[in-house]
Amino acid sequence: MSTDDLPQSGIGPLLVPDDDPNRPMHIEWQTYDRRVLKRWNDLLESNPEELEIQEFLELNPAMIPGGSGDIGPGGHHGSEMGAVFRKPRLSGAGREFEPDFMWVTRSTALITPILIEIEKPSKRWFKQDGTPTQDFTHAHDQLNDWRAWFSRDQNSAIFRDRFLFFDDYSNRRLEPQFVLIYGRKSEFEVGGRHTDPDSLRRKRDSQRLPDETFMTFDSLRPRHDVSSSITITMTAQGPKPFAVSPTFCTGSSVGPYAVKLGPLDEALDRAEMMSADRREYLADRWMSWRAVEEARMGRSRFESTGRE
């Protein structure tokens, strides 16, 4: 849509959120919540490989923990662009690493990268004799590798340059958090693999450092506060949308993100539980808000922040 097609105000193009009750609507949250959890539980029961889990979560980013202050000391301002990175590359001084997912959340005083490691769900935390499995030890050590990467001052500067896109928060202190999603809750249930599962749960939790979170795959749930999240890929040309949540909405707040990320068409093509009309509608509204943002240069007020 050209800015010439938009209503005009004295300060530039004006676009207001669409409140037409007949517009193509997103799937209702309660319906999505029920359907995605059924599919998630069915997937877990099928003994999936790690790649299957990765692909499922990429298409359902509201299932990925960490995007809204639920992990770590900060993040209550949400993530930049409502976006979670898939396979972001941490390169700089020392070795390179590639977490499975990463949110970058914000609060008044902090930038909190949330780095997430997933493994094949069937992997065990402990051997039959109660000692940690090699798989768990290896997975946990990856969190140590990421922590060591951030401990280098030059890497923190590289991270800011590569993964922070707006000036409002760029100088705030970095305090990363590290998440391991591993195993099934059944390992710590009475009647399962171990004779004293409560003791092993306490042993597992005692190995968790203050900046770490351990979760089982069974604990993942979609979070409504990230219902409009986007999965993005960091490319040599910058961040690009990969997929959107099935409950994704637009509105006046997406203008700066649309400028930064570019067209949403390919990400919408991957969206699940979304009609063709809804995809087309969102693609058009996304680019319309982008046109408004480009014309206003981010300096003018929006009339509303309604969701479409």
SVG drawing of the C-alpha trace seen along z (x, -y; Angstrom):
<svg xmlns="http://www.w3.org/2000/svg" viewBox="-18 -20 57 69">
<polyline fill="none" stroke="black" stroke-width="0.4" points="0.0,0.0 1.4,-3.4 1.4,-6.1 -0.6,-8.2 -3.5,-5.7 -3.5,-6.3 -5.7,-9.0 -3.7,-12.1 -3.3,-14.2 -1.4,-17.4 1.6,-15.4 1.8,-12.8 -0.1,-9.7 -2.7,-8.4 -3.7,-4.8 -6.0,-3.6 -6.4,0.0 -9.1,1.9 -12.0,2.7 -14.3,4.1 -16.0,7.1 -16.0,8.8 -12.3,8.7 -10.5,12.1 -10.0,13.0 -7.3,15.0 -8.1,18.3 -9.5,17.7 -6.9,18.2 -8.9,20.8 -9.2,22.8 -5.6,22.5 -4.5,23.4 -6.5,26.6 -5.4,27.6 -1.7,26.8 -1.5,28.7 -3.2,31.7 -0.7,31.7 2.2,31.1 1.3,34.0 0.8,36.3 4.2,35.3 5.9,36.0 4.3,39.4 5.6,40.3 9.2,40.4 10.2,37.5 13.7,36.5 15.1,33.1 14.6,31.7 10.8,32.4 10.6,30.5 12.6,27.6 10.3,27.4 7.1,27.5 8.3,24.7 9.5,22.6 5.9,22.6 4.4,22.0 6.7,19.5 4.2,18.8 5.1,22.3 8.8,21.2 9.4,20.0 11.2,16.7 9.5,14.1 7.7,12.1 9.6,11.9 8.8,15.5 12.5,16.4 15.2,14.5 15.2,11.2 13.9,8.9 12.1,9.0 8.7,7.5 8.8,5.1 8.8,8.1 11.1,9.1 12.3,6.8 9.7,7.0 8.0,9.9 10.6,12.0 12.4,15.2 15.5,16.2 15.8,19.6 19.4,21.0 21.1,17.6 24.9,17.7 27.1,16.4 30.3,15.6 33.2,13.4 36.1,14.1 36.7,17.7 34.4,20.6 31.2,20.1 27.9,21.4 24.3,21.8 21.6,22.0 18.3,23.6 16.3,20.5 16.9,17.0 14.6,14.3 16.0,10.8 13.8,9.3 13.9,5.9 13.2,4.2 13.9,0.7 17.5,1.5 18.3,4.7 18.6,6.5 18.1,10.2 19.0,12.6 17.2,15.9 19.2,18.7 17.5,22.0 18.9,25.5 16.5,28.4 17.4,32.1 15.6,35.2 12.8,35.6 13.5,39.2 16.9,38.5 17.2,39.2 18.5,37.0 19.9,39.8 21.1,43.3 19.5,46.1 22.1,45.7 21.2,42.1 24.3,40.5 23.7,37.9 23.7,39.3 26.3,38.3 23.6,36.7 22.5,34.4 26.0,33.5 26.8,32.6 23.6,30.6 24.2,28.7 27.7,27.9 26.5,26.1 24.9,23.5 28.4,23.0 29.8,22.5 27.3,19.7 28.0,18.1 31.7,18.1 31.0,16.5 29.1,13.6 31.9,13.1 34.2,11.6 33.7,7.9 34.2,7.9 31.5,10.5 29.0,8.5 29.6,5.6 29.2,7.8 25.9,9.1 24.6,5.6 25.5,4.7 24.0,7.8 20.9,8.5 19.7,5.1 17.8,3.2 16.5,0.1 18.3,-2.6 15.9,-2.8 17.5,0.1 20.9,0.5 23.0,-0.8 21.4,1.2 23.2,3.9 23.3,7.4 22.2,10.2 21.8,13.4 19.7,16.3 20.2,19.9 17.4,22.5 17.7,26.2 14.5,28.0 15.2,31.7 13.6,35.0 10.1,35.9 8.3,35.4 7.6,39.1 11.3,39.7 10.4,37.9 7.1,39.5 6.4,42.3 6.3,45.6 8.6,44.5 12.2,45.2 13.6,44.4 12.8,45.7 13.3,42.3 12.3,39.7 11.9,36.8 15.5,37.1 16.7,37.1 14.6,34.0 16.3,32.2 19.7,33.4 18.9,32.2 17.8,28.8 20.8,28.4 23.0,28.5 21.1,25.5 23.0,22.2 21.2,18.9 21.1,17.8 19.8,21.2 16.4,22.7 15.7,26.4 12.4,27.5 10.9,30.8 9.2,30.8 5.9,31.6 5.9,28.2 5.7,26.2 2.5,24.3 1.4,21.5 1.6,18.1 -1.1,15.6 1.2,12.6 3.4,13.7 0.4,14.6 1.7,12.2 5.2,13.5 7.4,14.0 10.1,16.6 13.0,14.9 16.2,15.9 19.3,13.8 20.9,13.5 23.9,11.7 21.4,9.0 19.8,8.8 16.8,10.3 14.1,11.9 10.7,13.3 10.5,17.1 7.1,17.9 4.4,16.2 2.2,17.5 -1.2,18.7 -2.8,16.0 -0.6,13.2 -2.1,9.8 -1.0,6.4 -1.6,2.9 0.0,-0.5 2.9,0.8 4.2,3.0 5.4,0.2 9.0,0.1 9.2,3.9 7.9,4.0 10.5,1.5 13.3,3.6 12.1,7.1 10.6,6.4 7.7,8.3 5.9,11.0 4.7,13.1 7.0,16.1 6.5,16.3 2.7,16.1 2.9,18.9 4.3,21.2 1.7,20.2 -0.5,23.0 -4.2,22.8 -4.5,19.6 -6.8,19.2 -5.6,17.9 -7.7,14.8 -6.2,14.1 -2.7,14.5 -3.4,12.1 -5.0,9.6 -2.1,9.6 0.5,9.2 -1.4,6.1 -1.8,4.6 1.9,5.2 3.0,3.4 0.5,0.6 1.9,0.0 5.4,0.1 4.5,-2.6 3.1,-4.8 6.3,-4.3 8.6,-5.1 6.6,-8.3 6.6,-9.5 10.2,-8.5 9.0,-7.3 8.3,-10.8 4.6,-11.2 1.9,-9.8 -0.3,-6.9 -4.0,-7.3 -4.5,-3.9 -2.7,-0.7 -5.6,1.6 -5.0,5.2 -6.2,6.3"/>
</svg>
